Each structure stands twice: as structure tokens, then as C-alpha cells.
Amino acid sequence: SSGINAEYGGEKGGLLLGPAIAANESLEYLNLSWNNLRRKGAIAVANGVKNNVMLKHCNLAWNGFGDEGAVALGEALRNNTIITWLDISHNRITVEGVKYLTKGLEGNEGLKHFNISHNPISSLGGCQILESLGKNGSTVIETVELTNVRVDDDLWSAIKEAKKTLPDLNVIHQPYMEGRKKPNPIASLKEWLGHNKHFELIEVFKRFDEEETMEVSKEVLFDAFQQAHLPFDKTNMELLIDQLDGEGREVVVYSDLVDADQNKWLDERLTKYNTLNKTE
């Protein structure tokens, strides 16, 4: 079989590769992992995959497709019924991007192995992926990899529900401990900040504190966090901001974050959250 194991880095490399992938009529194996494919380059590669009529095995791991690239990958999954193996692990795809991937999975009739591990999709994203496969009466999926996704009660239920429709489905996931509580949103924020060193929480406040009142309304902060693609659905985002508003004043005080020990401030909020919920 014909294949490509390429090193074409960055956005420009992807723009060059996309049309070539689409036009290659003998390509069955494609490995573009570790190429820093992102933005328009990632979209071009996804479009190439969508239009290729021979490709069966596609490794796009360790790039920067993000949610923008996930939109194009969803289209590729919807239109390409030849591809059987797809790895998009380590691509900065959030639960927002999962929405578009599921649209493709719902109509795909060829994919057997799907790896979306090590993307900040949360258990909610895992649930959505499994639910979309359950809706697809023509799916031939055999394996879904969710190796770093926390298995809470909701995801465990989704796994069991998917197996009712797809009894031979192999979902690779973390161990499930019965009764495990969902992670509280402040702990999740701390974990996300730890993995996204480029994101400065204080800079969000500086940008949106237009009146220089040293505080930001919860509504404005909600919009700012959405723009930053934090891995929270609407409900958990609202819960997060409620907890950041430690005084119940409908604002988050900027001066709390000016303290150089930002993690200490979050730890204080986390301790308060756990104290209030210790009886749950």
C-alpha cells in the first residue's frame, strides 16, 4: 500500500499538503503527527482527508488542530467513509470542538478506530462522542480511546449505554471508581491553567476591566472564559464563576488576582468550596 510519513511543519506546510492529500489516488496510509499543523494549515489537511478516496489509516496526533480544526475534521468524518483508523490525540480540542466531531461521527459508516485522547474534552465531551456513535445505526466503530478523560458517573453511564447498542465496542479509559464525584470547577480551572502556561488569568481581567473599577462582572467574565475556550460546558462555567465570586456580589474582584501568589488565591477558593460541599 502507498503511504506518507511526513515532516511538513506549521500552517504553511499544512496549506501545501492539503490539496496534495486530496488529489492522491493511491494514498492509504498517512502519518502527519508532530508537525505543528494549525489554523488554516490544519483545516487544509482535514479537507484533504475529506476528499481523499483511498485513505484508510490517518495519524494526526500531536498537532494544533484545536476547535477550528475540529470543525473541518467533523466534515471529513461525515464525508469520508473509506478511512478506518483516525488518531487526533494531543490536538488541543475542547468540548466545543467535540460538538462538530460528533456531527461527523453520527453519519460515518467506515471508521473503526478513533483516538481522541489527551485533549481537554472533559467527561462531557466523552459522553457526547459515545452518544453520537449510539445514534449512528450504520457505524462499524470498534475502539474509542479516551485514555486521559476522567471517568465520572455520567461518563460511566454513557459507556454502559453505548455498549447496549454496540456490545463489541472497546472504550479505552481511566479506571472508574463508583460514586466518584465530579471534579469541582475551581480544581478543574487550576488543572487547566497548569497545562496552559501561556494563558494568564490576570490578563483576562486587565482586558475586560474597561472602567478600571478593579472588578469584573460575572457576565463579562463568562464571555471572556468562553472566548478562551476553557473546557467547561455552560452549567459548569456558571458554577465556576459563582465560586470565584466568593462574596456573592455578582462580580469577581480584580485585586484578589493581583496577588502574585495566584495559586494561593485559588487554593483559598477551593478550600471554601470543599468546606461548603463536604456533606454532599
C-alpha positions in Angstrom: 0.0 0.0 0.0 1.1 3.6 -0.6 1.7 5.9 2.4 3.2 9.2 3.6 5.1 9.8 6.8 5.8 13.5 6.5 7.5 16.3 8.3 5.9 19.4 7.0 5.6 21.8 9.9 3.3 24.6 10.7 0.5 26.4 9.0 2.3 26.8 5.6 3.2 23.1 5.5 -0.5 22.2 6.0 -1.6 24.5 3.3 0.7 22.7 0.9 -0.2 19.2 2.0 -3.9 19.6 2.0 -4.5 19.7 -1.8 -1.9 17.0 -2.4 -3.6 14.7 0.0 -7.0 15.3 -1.7 -5.5 14.6 -5.1 -3.5 11.4 -4.3 -5.5 8.4 -5.6 -3.2 5.7 -4.1 -2.7 7.1 -0.6 -3.8 4.6 2.0 -1.5 5.5 5.0 -0.9 9.0 6.3 1.2 10.0 9.3 1.4 13.7 9.9 1.9 13.5 13.7 4.2 16.0 15.4 4.1 18.6 12.6 2.6 21.6 14.4 -0.3 21.7 12.0 -2.6 24.5 13.0 -5.1 27.1 11.9 -5.6 27.2 8.1 -3.0 24.6 7.6 -4.8 22.1 9.9 -8.1 22.9 8.1 -6.4 22.3 4.7 -5.2 18.9 5.8 -8.6 18.0 7.2 -10.2 19.0 3.8 -7.6 16.9 2.1 -8.6 13.9 4.2 -12.3 14.6 3.5 -11.8 14.5 -0.3 -9.3 11.5 -0.5 -11.0 8.4 -1.8 -8.4 5.8 -0.8 -7.1 6.8 2.7 -7.6 4.2 5.4 -5.1 5.0 8.2 -4.6 8.6 9.3 -2.4 9.8 12.2 -2.8 13.5 13.0 -1.7 13.3 16.7 0.4 15.9 18.4 -0.6 18.9 16.3 -2.6 22.0 17.0 -5.9 21.4 15.2 -7.9 22.9 18.1 -11.6 23.6 17.8 -11.2 25.3 14.5 -9.6 22.2 13.0 -12.2 20.0 14.7 -14.9 21.7 12.6 -13.1 20.6 9.4 -12.4 17.1 10.9 -16.1 16.7 11.6 -16.8 17.4 7.9 -14.1 14.9 7.0 -15.7 12.2 9.1 -19.1 13.0 7.6 -17.9 12.7 4.0 -15.1 10.1 4.1 -16.4 6.6 4.5 -13.2 4.9 3.5 -11.0 5.9 6.5 -11.0 3.2 9.2 -8.3 4.5 11.6 -8.0 8.1 12.9 -5.8 9.4 15.7 -6.3 13.1 16.7 -4.9 12.8 20.2 -2.9 15.8 21.7 -4.6 18.4 19.5 -6.0 21.0 22.0 -9.5 20.1 21.1 -12.0 21.1 23.8 -15.6 20.1 24.4 -16.6 22.9 22.0 -14.8 21.1 19.2 -16.4 17.8 20.1 -19.7 19.2 19.0 -18.5 19.3 15.4 -16.8 15.9 15.6 -20.0 14.3 16.8 -21.8 15.6 13.7 -19.3 13.6 11.6 -19.4 10.5 13.8 -23.2 10.4 13.6 -23.1 9.8 9.9 -19.8 7.9 9.4 -20.0 4.4 8.1 -16.4 3.3 7.9 -14.4 4.4 11.0 -13.3 1.5 13.2 -10.7 3.1 15.5 -10.9 6.6 16.9 -8.4 8.1 19.3 -9.2 11.5 20.9 -7.1 11.0 24.0 -5.2 13.9 25.7 -7.5 16.6 24.5 -9.2 18.8 27.2 -12.7 17.5 26.3 -13.7 16.6 29.9 -16.2 13.8 30.7 -18.9 15.8 28.9 -17.0 15.5 25.6 -16.6 11.8 26.2 -20.3 11.4 26.8 -21.1 13.3 23.6 -18.8 11.2 21.5 -20.3 8.0 22.8 -23.9 9.3 22.4 -23.2 10.2 18.8 -22.0 6.7 18.0 -25.0 5.3 19.6 -27.2 7.3 17.3 -25.5 6.0 14.2 -27.2 2.9 13.1 -24.6 2.2 10.4 -21.4 2.7 12.5 -18.7 0.0 12.4 -16.7 1.5 15.2 -14.7 -1.0 17.3 -12.4 1.1 19.5 -12.6 4.6 21.0 -9.6 5.9 23.0 -10.4 8.3 25.9 -7.3 7.4 27.9 -6.9 10.7 29.9 -10.6 11.6 30.3 -11.8 11.5 33.9 -14.5 8.8 34.2 -17.2 10.2 36.4 -20.7 8.7 36.9 -22.0 10.4 33.8 -19.3 9.1 31.5 -19.5 5.6 33.1 -23.3 5.6 32.3 -22.6 6.7 28.8 -20.1 3.9 28.3 -22.6 1.3 29.5 -25.3 2.8 27.4 -23.1 2.7 24.3 -22.4 -0.9 24.8 -26.1 -1.7 24.8 -26.2 -0.6 21.2 -22.6 -1.6 20.3 -21.8 -4.6 22.5 -18.4 -5.2 21.0 -17.3 -1.6 21.4 -13.9 -1.2 23.2 -13.7 2.1 25.1 -10.2 2.7 26.4 -10.5 4.9 29.5 -9.3 5.5 33.0 -10.4 3.2 35.8 -13.9 4.0 37.1 -14.5 4.3 40.9 -18.1 4.1 41.8 -19.6 7.2 43.3 -16.6 9.4 42.2 -17.7 13.0 42.5 -17.4 15.3 39.5 -14.4 17.5 39.9 -15.3 20.9 41.3 -14.8 23.7 38.8 -12.1 25.5 40.7 -10.0 22.4 40.8 -10.6 21.9 37.0 -9.5 25.5 36.4 -6.3 25.0 38.3 -5.6 21.9 36.3 -6.3 23.6 33.0 -4.1 26.6 33.9 -1.3 24.1 34.8 -1.5 22.7 31.2 -1.9 26.1 29.5 1.0 28.1 30.8 0.5 30.7 28.1 -2.9 31.7 29.5 -2.7 34.4 32.1 -5.8 34.7 34.2 -4.8 38.2 35.3 -4.6 39.4 31.7 -8.3 38.5 31.2 -9.2 40.9 34.0 -7.0 43.6 32.6 -8.5 43.3 29.2 -12.2 43.3 30.3 -11.9 45.8 33.2 -12.6 48.7 30.9 -13.8 51.1 33.6 -10.8 50.3 35.8 -13.0 49.5 38.8 -10.8 46.7 39.9 -13.6 44.2 39.4 -15.3 42.4 36.6 -18.9 41.4 36.4 -19.8 37.7 36.2 -21.4 38.1 32.8 -18.3 39.7 31.3 -16.0 37.0 32.9 -18.3 34.3 31.5 -17.8 35.7 27.9 -14.1 36.1 28.5 -13.7 32.5 29.6 -15.8 31.3 26.6 -13.5 33.2 24.2 -10.5 31.5 25.9 -12.1 28.1 25.2 -11.9 26.8 28.8 -13.1 23.2 28.9 -16.4 23.8 30.7 -20.0 23.5 29.5 -22.4 26.3 30.3 -23.5 24.8 33.6 -20.1 24.2 34.9 -18.8 27.6 33.7 -21.6 29.3 35.6 -20.7 27.2 38.7 -17.0 28.1 38.3 -17.8 31.9 38.2 -20.2 31.6 41.2 -17.3 30.1 43.2 -14.9 32.8 42.0 -17.4 35.3 43.3 -16.5 34.5 46.8 -18.6 37.3 48.4 -21.8 36.8 46.3 -21.6 40.3 44.9 -22.2 39.3 41.3 -18.6 40.4 40.5 -15.1 38.9 40.7 -12.7 41.3 42.4 -9.6 42.1 40.4 -7.4 42.8 43.4 -7.8 39.2 44.5 -5.8 38.2 41.4 -3.2 40.9 41.5 -1.6 39.0 44.4 1.5 37.4 42.9 0.5 34.1 44.5 -2.4 33.4 42.2 -2.5 29.7 43.1 -2.8 30.6 46.8 -5.9 32.6 45.9 -7.4 29.7 44.0 -6.5 27.3 46.8 -8.5 29.6 49.3 -11.5 29.5 47.0 -11.0 25.7 46.6 -10.9 25.2 50.4 -14.1 27.2 50.8 -15.8 25.2 48.0 -14.9 21.9 49.7 -16.0 23.1 53.1 -19.4 24.1 51.8 -19.8 20.8 50.0 -18.2 18.4 52.4 -21.6 17.0 53.4 -22.7 16.2 49.8 
